[in-house]
Amino acid sequence: MQEGTREEVRKSRENSKRHGQNLSMPLTIMKARNWLMSHDRRPRSEATWYR
């Protein structure tokens, strides 16, 4: 299970680089995720833009 999770993380990081997202701000990303989770009445497409 952990290997699969690591693979997913690696893929998501590659996707983020492809989209030009800044991975040196993990706290900001975590805050954005927490905010989106607490406001998940939004459409799914908006809530998952950061992937």
Secondary structure, 3 states (H helix, E strand, C coil): CHHHHHHHHHHHHHHHHHCCCCCCCHHHHHHHHHHHHHCCCCCHHHHCCCC
